[in-house]
Amino acid sequence: MTLTHYQTRDKLETAMRVWIKYYNESRIKENLGGQSPIDYRISTTEQVA
């Protein structure tokens, strides 16, 4: 893990938003069948509908 020091609170908040977006939408999880969390939610919602 890399420790980063941010110059301003705005830069920290931006970095946090980018990371949260990645975590919720882009990262691939093996236990979700190799899908990102958002893709998994979409695929399971489509199966129910």
Secondary structure, 3 states (H helix, E strand, C coil): CCCCCCCCHHHHHHHHHHHHHHHHHCCCEHHHCCECHHHHHHHHHHHHC
